[in-house]
Amino acid sequence: MGKKYNVVKAKVISRSQVKWRVAGAIALLVVCLALVAPKYVNSGINWVNNKVNLGVPKLPESGFNLGLDLQGGAHLIYRANTANIPGSDVANSVEGVRDVIERRVRGGLGVAEPLVQTTKVGEEYRIIVELPGVTDVNTAIKMIGETPVLEFKEENNEPPRDLTKEEQKQLDAFNAAAEKKAKEAMWASWGKTDFATLVTKYSEDTKSINNGGNIGFITAEIYPEIYKWAQGHKVGDVSRELIKSFDGLNVAKIISEKDGDKQVTASHILICYQGAEGCTGQLSKEDAKTKIEELKKEATPANFTELAKKNSTEPGAAERGGDLGAFSKGQMVPEFEKVAFEMPVNTISDVVETKFGYHLIYKKAETTLKTYEVARIYIKTKSKTDIVPAQDQWKTTGLSGKQLKRAEVTNDQQSGQVQVSLQFNDEGTKLFGEITTRNTNKPVAIFLDGEPISVPRVNEPITSGSAVITGGFTWAEAKLMAQRLNSGALPVPVELISQQKVDATLGADSLTKSVKAGLIGFLAVIVFMVLYYRLPGVLAVFALLLYATLSLAIFKSVGVTLTLSGIAGFILSVGMAVDANVLIFERLKEELRAGKSLRTAMEESFVRAWPSIRDSNITTLISCVFLIWMGGGFVKGFAVTLAIGVLISMFTAITITRNIMRFVLPLFSDEGNWMFWGYTKKKSEENLTIKQ
């Protein structure tokens, strides 16, 4: 009896499949080379276009993102002065200033990949700013050090100068002619003439003129003046007076109406607990549940508002008494919405739990909104700015961050989704009330450092000093908006405590030396693999080349910022890629020494080496995760490039090398030759035991 061997059964792969896989690997190598070195590819494309005139498009020749230590620039450290900021607001205020600085250096300085991060040293908050490629450090310091400026602005409808008599005469004549035309259309619409015919004759709305003037179903937010008129009329009615909008005169006709969404008007009491979303309170979940149940026993429609003012943990509850106004389906979280729409009017719900905490809901009313399908004849009018255009789209209102107490993300939604609430001081309350009164149904822009960060539309006059900004925010977007508002409302002065300038020449020298060291190391690995492992080493070199180009292509495509430490991580991952091949080839030697055929030994070497390769790489990746999570700057760059390299090395070592060997080995006999260390099949394999 011959000696029995345990052989791991490999998946059967046809010769055709192997060929396609190898062809795919070669194609991937070509694509990666084109991404990494487009300049040389474009030279070839130019040669082809000159010879054959095919008009092949060239590749974009963008370079790698280089860090501060490679392209030079400035490294600045600021200390944030938080002495005048309430303790609970310090972290958010510093984060808001960090966001402002990042916006300044990206826009004003044109730095594409700045690094702006916050850190805490003892009790001090610091902001670290790295500006690759910046040469004028003094300008950068001046721009960064300025306190953020928050301003509320309204549309500028004032011409930069008074109209001349001739210009005023032209404006009056134009508007008089427009009114005369609109009245003619309105009077004609009261007769038997088809409304669509009148639209064709009179209307100046190019979008609806070919559709009989039909502007579709409108709501209070869209065409508010026409909607307000439609609410008091029925289907078929034509307006008996001209409807003035901000830019013209309208003659409207109601074509049809339908029920829209139901709306519930309600108030609520929220008791949040530690761990609930957005909760800053100290109650445990059990204590919060006990408190809300006590309030349920006490609550009545008559005292609900007072209970909300005294007990609700919702921001602004003391002023609003828990009032949510009117809301439609889809505007509240599902658990809250289900109860609010199903419960009877003028009742108080049982305790409702959502991700924000525990609620009691008092349903005040339920109505069904109407939407109206309207056709209109539109006649344009002009304003002074049509004659003498305003120099700026927006003008200051006098309301700024000085009058804004704070901005925060609220737990409940009044008009749809997550919202940002604003609280003004006494002076701000008066100014904001005046601004919203004269700009109802118009936009009011919020500027930070001269750039608009939000342009909400005012739905109604707001005189209470409390307002909310809605607009389909996610929680993260709303949090960022609140941080930006607070960066102007709660100024955090910053003081420069450290300044370093990395010369571009020094950065270029570092890059040259790094690339040189990487190439020497790479070539040394190639020489070792070819001399020591012979043909398998040659095949591994191809996989290694693919690994290197694929890694660089990914770095370039996803925008990885390369630093010296990042290059070190990449070079280290080359060693990891080679290490996998070493494990496989050493296992191949052992299988050949055991007397197995070349092809059988190759398949088993990959299968049996895989657990060791997998485990070693997973431990490296775990280390990378913690370095990325907890590290910063150069450490994070090292970990990112190392992690990407390790993942790609597993792919190239196991998949690419294996398929290339499957493609090449049939060219050799099962006994092997000197290209496989001189081993030959020395033992019979007639009694092999095959195991799955």
C-alpha positions as CSV (number, residue, x, y, z in Angstrom):
1,M,0.0,0.0,0.0
2,G,1.3,3.4,-0.9
3,K,1.3,6.2,1.6
4,K,-2.0,8.1,1.9
5,Y,-2.1,11.9,1.6
6,N,-5.0,14.2,2.7
7,V,-5.7,16.6,-0.2
8,V,-8.0,19.6,0.1
9,K,-10.3,19.5,-2.8
10,A,-10.1,22.7,-4.9
11,K,-12.9,24.3,-6.9
12,V,-12.7,23.1,-10.5
13,I,-11.9,26.0,-12.8
14,S,-12.0,25.6,-16.6
15,R,-9.1,26.6,-18.7
16,S,-11.3,29.2,-20.4
17,Q,-12.2,30.8,-17.1
18,V,-8.6,31.0,-16.1
19,K,-7.7,32.7,-19.4
20,W,-10.4,35.3,-18.9
21,R,-9.3,36.0,-15.3
22,V,-5.7,36.5,-16.4
23,A,-6.9,38.8,-19.3
24,G,-8.9,40.8,-16.7
25,A,-5.9,41.2,-14.5
26,I,-3.8,42.5,-17.4
27,A,-6.7,44.9,-18.4
28,L,-6.9,46.1,-14.8
29,L,-3.1,46.7,-14.7
30,V,-3.4,48.8,-17.9
31,V,-6.3,50.9,-16.5
32,C,-4.5,51.5,-13.3
33,L,-1.3,52.6,-15.1
34,A,-3.4,55.0,-17.2
35,L,-4.9,56.5,-14.0
36,V,-1.6,56.7,-12.2
37,A,0.5,58.1,-15.1
38,P,-2.0,59.8,-17.5
39,K,0.8,62.0,-18.9
40,Y,2.5,59.1,-20.7
41,V,-0.9,57.7,-21.9
42,N,-1.8,61.0,-23.4
43,S,1.5,61.1,-25.2
44,G,0.5,57.8,-26.8
45,I,-3.0,59.1,-27.6
46,N,-1.5,62.2,-29.3
47,W,0.8,60.0,-31.4
48,V,-2.2,57.9,-32.5
49,N,-4.4,60.9,-33.2
50,N,-1.6,62.5,-35.3
51,K,-1.1,59.3,-37.3
52,V,-4.7,58.1,-37.7
53,N,-6.7,61.2,-36.8
54,L,-9.2,59.2,-34.7
55,G,-9.9,62.0,-32.2
56,V,-9.3,59.8,-29.2
57,P,-10.0,61.9,-26.1
58,K,-7.2,62.5,-23.6
59,L,-7.2,61.6,-20.0
60,P,-7.3,64.4,-17.3
61,E,-3.8,64.9,-15.9
62,S,-4.5,65.5,-12.3
63,G,-1.9,64.7,-9.7
64,F,-1.9,63.1,-6.3
65,N,-3.1,65.1,-3.3
66,L,0.1,65.9,-1.4
67,G,0.2,66.7,2.3
68,L,1.9,69.6,4.0
69,D,5.2,67.8,4.5
70,L,5.5,67.0,0.8
71,Q,4.3,70.2,-1.0
72,G,5.1,72.7,1.7
73,G,2.8,75.2,3.4
74,A,1.8,76.4,6.8
75,H,1.1,74.7,10.1
76,L,-0.8,76.9,12.6
77,I,-2.1,76.2,16.1
78,Y,-4.8,78.4,17.6
79,R,-6.1,78.6,21.2
80,A,-9.8,79.2,21.5
81,N,-10.9,81.7,24.2
82,T,-14.0,80.1,25.7
83,A,-14.1,82.1,28.9
84,N,-17.4,83.8,28.0
85,I,-19.1,80.7,26.6
86,P,-21.4,78.7,28.9
87,G,-19.9,75.3,29.7
88,S,-22.6,73.3,27.9
89,D,-22.0,75.3,24.7
90,V,-18.2,75.2,24.6
91,A,-17.7,72.1,22.5
92,N,-20.3,73.1,19.9
93,S,-19.0,76.7,19.7
94,V,-15.4,75.5,19.1
95,E,-16.6,73.1,16.5
96,G,-18.6,75.9,14.8
97,V,-15.4,78.1,14.7
98,R,-13.5,75.1,13.2
99,D,-16.2,74.9,10.5
100,V,-15.9,78.7,9.8
101,I,-12.1,78.4,9.5
102,E,-12.3,75.5,7.1
103,R,-14.8,77.5,4.9
104,R,-12.5,80.5,5.0
105,V,-9.4,78.6,3.9
106,R,-11.2,76.6,1.2
107,G,-12.9,79.7,-0.3
108,G,-10.7,82.7,0.5
109,L,-7.3,81.0,0.2
110,G,-8.3,78.4,-2.4
111,V,-6.8,75.5,-0.4
112,A,-8.4,72.3,-1.8
113,E,-7.3,69.9,1.0
114,P,-6.8,71.8,4.2
115,L,-6.7,70.0,7.5
116,V,-8.7,71.8,10.2
117,Q,-9.3,69.9,13.5
118,T,-10.0,70.6,17.1
119,T,-8.2,69.1,20.1
120,K,-8.2,69.6,23.8
121,V,-5.0,70.1,25.8
122,G,-5.9,70.1,29.5
123,E,-8.7,72.6,29.8
124,E,-7.8,74.5,26.6
125,Y,-9.4,74.0,23.3
126,R,-7.1,74.3,20.3
127,I,-7.6,74.4,16.6
128,I,-4.9,72.9,14.3
129,V,-4.8,74.2,10.8
130,E,-2.6,72.7,8.0
131,L,-2.5,74.6,4.7
132,P,-0.7,72.7,2.0
133,G,0.7,74.9,-0.8
134,V,0.0,78.2,1.0
135,T,2.9,80.7,0.6
136,D,1.4,83.9,2.0
137,V,1.2,82.8,5.6
138,N,0.5,86.3,6.9
139,T,-2.7,86.7,4.8
140,A,-3.9,83.3,6.0
141,I,-3.3,84.2,9.7
142,K,-5.2,87.4,9.3
143,M,-8.1,85.8,7.6
144,I,-8.3,82.9,10.0
145,G,-8.1,85.0,13.2
146,E,-11.1,87.2,12.5
147,T,-14.2,86.5,14.6
148,P,-17.0,85.1,12.5
149,V,-19.6,87.6,11.4
150,L,-23.3,86.5,11.3
151,E,-25.8,88.7,9.5
152,F,-29.5,88.5,8.5
153,K,-30.3,90.1,5.2
154,E,-33.4,90.8,3.1
155,E,-33.9,91.2,-0.6
156,N,-32.6,94.5,-1.9
157,N,-35.5,96.1,-3.8
158,E,-34.1,99.6,-3.5
159,P,-32.3,101.1,-6.5
160,P,-28.8,102.6,-5.7
161,R,-30.2,106.0,-6.5
162,D,-33.6,107.7,-7.0
163,L,-35.2,107.5,-10.3
164,T,-35.0,110.5,-12.6
165,K,-38.3,112.1,-13.5
166,E,-38.1,110.5,-16.9
167,E,-37.4,107.1,-15.4
168,Q,-40.3,107.4,-13.0
169,K,-42.5,108.5,-15.8
170,Q,-41.5,105.4,-17.8
171,L,-42.1,103.1,-14.7
172,D,-45.6,104.6,-14.1
173,A,-46.5,104.4,-17.7
174,F,-45.5,100.7,-17.9
175,N,-47.4,99.8,-14.8
176,A,-50.5,101.7,-15.9
177,A,-50.5,100.0,-19.2
178,A,-50.1,96.6,-17.4
179,E,-53.0,97.4,-15.2
180,K,-55.1,98.5,-18.1
181,K,-54.3,95.3,-20.0
182,A,-55.0,93.1,-16.9
183,K,-58.4,94.8,-16.3
184,E,-59.4,94.3,-20.0
185,A,-58.5,90.6,-19.6
186,M,-60.5,90.4,-16.4
187,W,-63.6,92.1,-17.8
188,A,-63.4,89.9,-20.9
189,S,-63.2,86.8,-18.7
190,W,-66.6,87.6,-17.1
191,G,-68.3,87.1,-20.5
192,K,-68.7,84.1,-22.7
193,T,-65.2,84.1,-24.2
194,D,-63.3,80.9,-23.5
195,F,-60.7,81.5,-20.7
196,A,-58.0,79.7,-22.7
197,T,-58.5,82.1,-25.6
198,L,-58.0,85.0,-23.3
199,V,-54.8,83.5,-22.0
200,T,-53.5,83.2,-25.5
201,K,-54.4,86.9,-26.2
202,Y,-53.3,88.5,-22.9
203,S,-51.1,86.3,-20.7
204,E,-47.3,87.0,-20.5
205,D,-46.6,83.7,-18.6
206,T,-44.6,81.8,-21.2
207,K,-44.8,78.5,-19.2
208,S,-48.5,78.3,-19.1
209,I,-49.7,80.3,-22.2
210,N,-49.8,77.1,-24.3
211,N,-51.7,75.2,-21.6
212,G,-54.7,77.4,-21.3
213,G,-53.0,79.2,-18.5
214,N,-53.1,76.1,-16.3
215,I,-50.5,76.3,-13.5
216,G,-51.5,73.1,-11.8
217,F,-52.5,72.5,-8.3
218,I,-51.3,75.2,-5.9
219,T,-50.8,75.5,-2.2
220,A,-50.2,78.3,0.3
221,E,-46.5,78.0,-0.3
222,I,-46.8,78.2,-4.1
223,Y,-48.6,81.3,-5.4
224,P,-49.7,82.4,-1.9
225,E,-51.8,85.3,-3.1
226,I,-53.8,83.2,-5.6
227,Y,-54.3,80.5,-3.0
228,K,-55.6,82.9,-0.5
229,W,-58.2,84.1,-3.1
230,A,-59.1,80.6,-4.1
231,Q,-59.9,79.6,-0.5
232,G,-63.0,81.9,-0.6
233,H,-64.3,80.8,-4.0
234,K,-65.6,77.7,-5.8
235,V,-64.8,75.8,-8.9
236,G,-65.5,77.8,-12.1
237,D,-65.1,81.2,-10.4
238,V,-63.0,83.8,-12.1
239,S,-61.5,86.6,-10.0
240,R,-63.5,89.8,-9.8
241,E,-60.5,91.8,-8.8
242,L,-56.9,91.8,-9.9
243,I,-54.7,89.6,-7.7
244,K,-51.4,91.3,-7.1
245,S,-48.2,89.1,-6.7
246,F,-44.7,90.4,-6.2
247,D,-44.0,90.6,-9.9
248,G,-47.3,91.2,-11.6
249,L,-51.1,91.1,-11.8
250,N,-53.2,88.0,-12.1
251,V,-56.6,87.0,-13.3
252,A,-57.3,83.6,-11.9
253,K,-59.9,80.9,-12.5
254,I,-60.5,77.8,-10.4
255,I,-60.6,74.7,-12.6
256,S,-61.0,72.0,-9.9
257,E,-60.3,71.4,-6.3
258,K,-59.5,68.3,-4.2
259,D,-58.9,67.3,-0.7
260,G,-55.2,67.4,0.2
261,D,-53.5,66.1,3.3
262,K,-55.1,66.1,6.7
263,Q,-53.5,68.4,9.2
264,V,-53.5,68.0,12.9
265,T,-53.0,70.9,15.3
266,A,-51.5,69.8,18.6
267,S,-49.3,70.5,21.6
268,H,-47.1,68.0,23.5
269,I,-45.1,67.5,26.6
270,L,-41.7,65.9,26.2
271,I,-39.7,64.3,29.0
272,C,-36.4,63.1,27.6
273,Y,-33.9,60.8,29.3
274,Q,-30.2,60.0,29.1
275,G,-29.5,58.3,25.8
276,A,-32.5,59.7,24.0
277,E,-31.6,61.6,20.8
278,G,-30.7,65.2,21.4
279,C,-31.4,65.0,25.2
280,T,-29.2,67.0,27.5
281,G,-31.1,66.1,30.6
282,Q,-30.0,63.9,33.5
283,L,-33.1,61.8,34.1
284,S,-32.8,58.0,33.7
285,K,-35.3,56.3,31.5
286,E,-37.2,54.9,34.5
287,D,-37.4,58.3,36.2
288,A,-38.6,59.9,32.9
289,K,-41.3,57.3,32.6
290,T,-42.5,57.9,36.2
291,K,-42.6,61.6,35.6
292,I,-44.6,61.5,32.4
293,E,-47.1,59.1,34.0
294,E,-47.6,61.5,36.9
295,L,-48.2,64.4,34.4
296,K,-50.7,62.2,32.5
297,K,-52.8,61.9,35.7
298,E,-52.7,65.7,36.2
299,A,-53.1,66.9,32.6
300,T,-56.3,68.3,31.2
301,P,-57.0,70.4,28.0
302,A,-57.3,73.5,30.3
303,N,-53.9,73.1,32.1
304,F,-51.9,71.4,29.3
305,T,-50.1,74.5,28.2
306,E,-49.0,75.4,31.7
307,L,-47.8,71.9,32.4
308,A,-45.8,72.0,29.2
309,K,-44.2,75.3,30.1
310,K,-43.2,74.0,33.5
311,N,-42.1,70.5,32.7
312,S,-41.4,69.8,29.0
313,T,-37.7,69.3,28.2
314,E,-38.3,70.4,24.6
315,P,-36.1,73.5,23.8
316,G,-38.4,76.6,23.7
317,A,-41.2,74.9,25.6
318,A,-41.3,77.6,28.3
319,E,-42.2,80.1,25.6
320,R,-44.4,78.0,23.2
321,G,-46.1,75.8,25.8
322,G,-45.4,72.7,23.7
323,D,-47.3,74.1,20.8
324,L,-46.5,72.3,17.5
325,G,-48.8,74.2,15.3
326,A,-50.4,72.3,12.4
327,F,-48.6,69.4,10.7
328,S,-49.3,66.8,8.0
329,K,-48.5,63.2,7.7
330,G,-44.8,62.5,7.2
331,Q,-43.8,65.5,9.3
332,M,-43.4,63.7,12.6
333,V,-41.6,60.5,13.7
334,P,-43.9,57.5,13.0
335,E,-44.7,56.6,16.6
336,F,-45.8,60.2,17.4
337,E,-47.7,60.7,14.1
338,K,-49.7,57.5,14.4
339,V,-51.1,58.4,17.8
340,A,-51.7,62.1,16.8
341,F,-53.8,61.3,13.7
342,E,-55.8,58.5,15.3
343,M,-56.8,60.0,18.6
344,P,-60.0,62.1,18.9
345,V,-59.9,65.9,18.9
346,N,-59.7,67.7,22.3
347,T,-58.2,64.7,24.1
348,I,-54.9,63.9,25.6
349,S,-53.0,60.7,24.6
350,D,-51.5,58.0,26.7
351,V,-47.7,58.0,27.1
352,V,-46.0,57.8,23.6
353,E,-42.3,56.8,23.4
354,T,-40.1,58.0,20.5
355,K,-36.4,58.2,20.0
356,F,-36.6,61.7,21.7
357,G,-38.2,60.4,24.9
358,Y,-41.7,60.2,26.4
359,H,-44.6,62.4,25.1
360,L,-48.1,63.4,26.0
361,I,-50.0,64.7,23.0
362,Y,-53.0,67.2,23.3
363,K,-54.9,67.2,20.0
364,K,-56.5,70.6,19.5
365,A,-58.0,70.2,15.9
366,E,-57.9,68.3,12.7
367,T,-58.6,69.8,9.3
368,T,-58.4,68.7,5.7
369,L,-56.4,71.0,3.4
370,K,-57.7,71.9,0.0
371,T,-55.6,72.2,-3.1
372,Y,-56.8,74.1,-6.1
373,E,-56.1,73.6,-9.8
374,V,-55.9,77.1,-11.2
375,A,-55.5,78.8,-14.6
376,R,-54.3,82.4,-14.8
377,I,-53.7,85.3,-17.0
378,Y,-50.5,86.9,-15.9
379,I,-49.4,90.5,-16.7
380,K,-45.9,91.6,-15.7
381,T,-45.4,94.8,-13.7
382,K,-42.1,96.6,-13.0
383,S,-40.5,97.9,-9.9
384,K,-37.8,100.6,-9.4
385,T,-35.0,98.0,-9.5
386,D,-36.2,96.9,-13.0
387,I,-35.3,100.4,-14.1
388,V,-32.2,100.9,-12.0
389,P,-31.0,97.5,-10.8
390,A,-29.8,97.1,-7.2
391,Q,-26.1,96.7,-6.9
392,D,-26.4,93.9,-4.4
393,Q,-29.1,91.2,-4.2
394,W,-29.2,91.4,-0.4
395,K,-29.2,94.3,2.0
396,T,-28.4,94.4,5.7
397,T,-31.2,94.6,8.2
398,G,-29.3,95.4,11.4
399,L,-29.9,92.0,12.8
400,S,-26.7,90.0,13.5
401,G,-25.2,87.4,15.7
402,K,-25.1,89.9,18.5
403,Q,-28.8,89.7,18.9
404,L,-29.0,85.9,18.5
405,K,-29.0,84.1,21.9
406,R,-28.5,80.6,20.5
407,A,-29.4,78.2,17.8
408,E,-30.0,74.5,18.4
409,V,-31.4,71.4,16.8
410,T,-34.9,70.8,18.3
411,N,-36.3,67.3,19.1
412,D,-39.7,67.8,17.6
413,Q,-40.6,69.0,14.1
414,Q,-43.1,71.8,13.6
415,S,-43.2,71.9,9.9
416,G,-41.8,68.5,8.7
417,Q,-38.5,67.2,9.6
418,V,-35.6,68.0,11.8
419,Q,-35.4,71.8,12.4
420,V,-33.1,74.4,13.8
421,S,-34.6,76.7,16.4
422,L,-33.5,80.3,16.9
423,Q,-33.7,82.3,20.1
424,F,-33.2,86.2,20.0
425,N,-32.7,88.6,22.8
426,D,-35.0,91.6,23.4
427,E,-33.4,93.8,20.7
428,G,-33.3,90.8,18.3
429,T,-36.9,90.0,19.0
430,K,-38.0,93.5,17.9
431,L,-35.8,93.5,14.8
432,F,-36.7,90.0,13.7
433,G,-40.4,90.8,14.1
434,E,-40.1,93.9,11.9
435,I,-38.0,91.9,9.3
436,T,-40.5,89.0,9.1
437,T,-43.5,91.3,9.0
438,R,-42.3,93.1,5.9
439,N,-40.9,90.0,4.3
440,T,-43.8,87.5,4.7
441,N,-43.7,85.0,1.9
442,K,-40.3,86.3,0.9
443,P,-36.8,85.0,1.6
444,V,-34.5,86.2,4.3
445,A,-30.9,85.2,3.9
446,I,-28.5,84.3,6.7
447,F,-24.9,85.2,5.9
448,L,-21.8,84.0,7.7
449,D,-18.5,85.7,6.8
450,G,-20.2,87.2,3.7
451,E,-21.5,83.9,2.3
452,P,-25.1,82.7,2.5
453,I,-25.5,79.6,4.7
454,S,-29.3,79.5,4.5
455,V,-32.0,81.4,2.6
456,P,-35.3,80.4,4.3
457,R,-38.7,81.8,3.2
458,V,-40.8,83.6,5.9
459,N,-44.2,82.0,6.2
460,E,-45.7,84.6,8.6
461,P,-44.7,87.5,10.9
462,I,-42.7,86.2,13.9
463,T,-42.8,88.5,16.9
464,S,-42.2,86.1,19.8
465,G,-38.4,86.1,19.5
466,S,-38.4,82.3,18.7
467,A,-38.3,80.9,15.2
468,V,-37.4,77.7,13.4
469,I,-35.7,76.9,10.1
470,T,-37.0,73.9,8.3
471,G,-36.1,72.4,4.9
472,G,-35.7,68.7,4.9
473,F,-32.6,68.6,7.1
474,T,-31.0,65.4,8.3
475,W,-29.9,65.5,11.9
476,A,-26.2,66.0,10.8
477,E,-27.2,68.9,8.5
478,A,-29.2,70.6,11.2
479,K,-26.4,70.2,13.7
480,L,-24.0,71.8,11.2
481,M,-26.4,74.6,10.6
482,A,-26.8,75.3,14.3
483,Q,-23.0,75.2,14.8
484,R,-22.5,77.8,12.0
485,L,-25.2,80.0,13.5
486,N,-23.7,79.7,17.0
487,S,-20.2,80.5,15.7
488,G,-21.6,84.0,15.0
489,A,-24.0,84.2,17.9
490,L,-21.4,83.0,20.4
491,P,-18.1,84.5,19.2
492,V,-15.1,82.5,20.1
493,P,-11.9,84.5,19.6
494,V,-8.9,82.5,18.6
495,E,-5.3,83.3,19.4
496,L,-2.3,82.0,17.3
497,I,0.1,80.2,19.7
498,S,2.3,78.3,17.1
499,Q,3.3,78.9,13.6
500,Q,5.5,76.8,11.3
501,K,6.2,77.1,7.6
502,V,7.3,74.1,5.6
503,D,9.3,75.3,2.6
504,A,8.1,73.9,-0.8
505,T,11.7,73.0,-1.7
506,L,12.1,71.0,1.5
507,G,8.7,69.3,0.7
508,A,9.9,68.4,-2.8
509,D,13.2,67.1,-1.5
510,S,11.2,64.9,1.0
511,L,9.0,63.6,-1.8
512,T,12.0,62.8,-4.1
513,K,13.7,60.9,-1.3
514,S,10.6,59.0,-0.4
515,V,9.9,57.9,-4.0
516,K,13.5,56.9,-4.4
517,A,13.5,54.9,-1.2
518,G,10.2,53.2,-2.2
519,L,11.5,52.3,-5.7
520,I,14.8,50.9,-4.3
521,G,12.9,48.8,-1.8
522,F,10.4,47.6,-4.4
523,L,13.2,46.6,-6.8
524,A,15.0,44.8,-4.0
525,V,11.9,42.8,-3.2
526,I,11.5,41.9,-6.9
527,V,15.1,40.7,-7.2
528,F,14.8,38.6,-4.0
529,M,11.5,37.0,-5.2
530,V,12.9,36.1,-8.7
531,L,16.2,34.8,-7.4
532,Y,14.9,32.8,-4.5
533,Y,11.5,31.5,-5.8
534,R,12.3,31.4,-9.5
535,L,9.2,31.1,-11.7
536,P,6.7,31.5,-8.9
537,G,8.7,34.6,-7.9
538,V,8.4,36.0,-11.4
539,L,4.6,35.5,-11.4
540,A,4.4,37.1,-7.9
541,V,6.2,40.2,-9.4
542,F,3.4,40.7,-11.8
543,A,0.8,40.5,-9.0
544,L,3.0,42.9,-7.0
545,L,3.1,45.4,-9.9
546,L,-0.7,45.2,-10.1
547,Y,-0.9,45.7,-6.4
548,A,1.3,48.8,-6.5
549,T,-0.6,50.4,-9.5
550,L,-4.0,49.5,-8.1
551,S,-3.1,51.0,-4.7
552,L,-1.9,54.3,-6.3
553,A,-4.9,54.4,-8.6
554,I,-7.2,54.1,-5.5
555,F,-5.2,56.8,-3.6
556,K,-5.7,59.1,-6.6
557,S,-9.4,58.3,-7.3
558,V,-10.7,58.7,-3.7
559,G,-8.5,61.7,-3.0
560,V,-6.2,60.2,-0.3
561,T,-3.8,62.9,0.9
562,L,-0.3,61.5,0.7
563,T,2.2,62.4,3.4
564,L,5.5,61.0,4.4
565,S,3.8,58.8,6.9
566,G,1.3,57.8,4.3
567,I,4.0,56.8,1.9
568,A,5.6,54.8,4.7
569,G,2.3,53.0,5.2
570,F,2.2,52.2,1.5
571,I,5.8,50.8,1.4
572,L,5.1,48.7,4.5
573,S,2.0,47.2,2.8
574,V,4.3,46.2,0.0
575,G,6.1,44.0,2.5
576,M,2.7,42.6,3.6
577,A,1.9,41.8,0.0
578,V,5.2,39.9,-0.4
579,D,4.7,38.2,2.9
580,A,1.5,36.5,1.6
581,N,3.4,35.2,-1.4
582,V,6.3,33.9,0.7
583,L,3.8,31.9,2.9
584,I,2.2,30.5,-0.2
585,F,5.5,29.5,-1.9
586,E,7.0,28.0,1.2
587,R,3.9,25.9,1.5
588,L,4.3,24.9,-2.1
589,K,7.8,23.7,-1.4
590,E,6.5,21.5,1.4
591,E,3.8,20.0,-0.8
592,L,6.3,19.2,-3.5
593,R,8.7,17.6,-1.0
594,A,5.8,15.4,0.1
595,G,5.7,14.0,-3.5
596,K,2.6,15.7,-4.8
597,S,2.2,16.7,-8.4
598,L,2.9,20.3,-9.4
599,R,-0.7,21.3,-9.9
600,T,-2.0,19.5,-6.8
601,A,0.7,21.1,-4.7
602,M,-0.1,24.6,-6.1
603,E,-3.8,24.3,-5.3
604,E,-3.1,23.0,-1.8
605,S,-0.5,25.7,-1.0
606,F,-3.0,28.5,-1.6
607,V,-5.7,26.8,0.4
608,R,-3.5,25.9,3.4
609,A,-1.6,29.2,3.5
610,W,-4.9,31.2,3.5
611,P,-5.7,31.0,7.2
612,S,-2.3,32.4,8.2
613,I,-2.5,35.2,5.6
614,R,-6.1,36.0,6.6
615,D,-5.3,36.2,10.4
616,S,-2.2,38.2,10.0
617,N,-3.9,40.8,7.8
618,I,-6.9,41.0,10.0
619,T,-4.8,41.9,13.0
620,T,-3.1,44.6,11.0
621,L,-6.5,46.0,9.8
622,I,-7.7,46.1,13.4
623,S,-4.7,48.2,14.3
624,C,-5.4,50.5,11.4
625,V,-9.0,51.0,12.5
626,F,-7.9,52.2,15.9
627,L,-5.2,54.4,14.4
628,I,-7.7,56.0,12.1
629,W,-10.3,56.4,14.8
630,M,-8.1,57.7,17.6
631,G,-5.2,59.1,15.7
632,G,-4.8,62.3,13.8
633,G,-2.7,64.0,11.1
634,F,0.3,61.9,10.1
635,V,-0.8,58.9,12.1
636,K,-4.1,58.7,10.4
637,G,-2.5,59.1,6.9
638,F,-0.2,56.2,7.7
639,A,-3.1,54.0,8.8
640,V,-5.3,54.8,5.8
641,T,-2.6,53.9,3.2
642,L,-1.6,50.8,5.2
643,A,-5.2,49.6,5.4
644,I,-5.9,50.2,1.7
645,G,-2.6,48.4,0.9
646,V,-3.4,45.4,3.1
647,L,-6.8,44.9,1.5
648,I,-5.5,45.1,-2.0
649,S,-2.5,42.8,-1.1
650,M,-4.9,40.0,-0.1
651,F,-6.7,40.3,-3.4
652,T,-3.5,40.3,-5.5
653,A,-1.6,37.6,-3.5
654,I,-4.5,35.2,-3.4
655,T,-6.6,35.9,-6.5
656,I,-4.1,37.3,-9.1
657,T,-1.1,35.1,-8.3
658,R,-3.2,32.0,-8.1
659,N,-4.9,32.5,-11.4
660,I,-1.6,33.3,-13.2
661,M,-0.1,30.1,-11.8
662,R,-3.2,28.2,-13.0
663,F,-2.6,29.7,-16.4
664,V,1.1,28.9,-16.5
665,L,1.4,25.5,-14.8
666,P,-0.2,23.5,-17.7
667,L,2.8,24.5,-19.8
668,F,5.0,22.3,-17.5
669,S,4.9,18.6,-16.7
670,D,3.6,17.4,-13.3
671,E,7.1,16.5,-12.4
672,G,8.3,20.1,-12.5
673,N,11.8,21.3,-13.3
674,W,14.6,23.6,-12.2
675,M,12.2,26.6,-12.4
676,F,10.4,25.0,-9.4
677,W,13.5,24.5,-7.3
678,G,14.3,21.2,-9.1
679,Y,11.6,19.1,-7.3
680,T,10.0,16.2,-9.1
681,K,7.1,13.9,-8.3
682,K,8.8,11.0,-6.5
683,K,5.8,9.2,-5.0
684,S,2.7,7.5,-6.3
685,E,-0.6,9.4,-5.9
686,E,-2.8,6.4,-6.7
687,N,-4.1,6.1,-3.1
688,L,-4.8,9.8,-2.4
689,T,-7.7,10.4,-0.1
690,I,-9.8,13.4,-1.2
691,K,-11.5,15.5,1.5
692,Q,-13.9,18.3,1.0
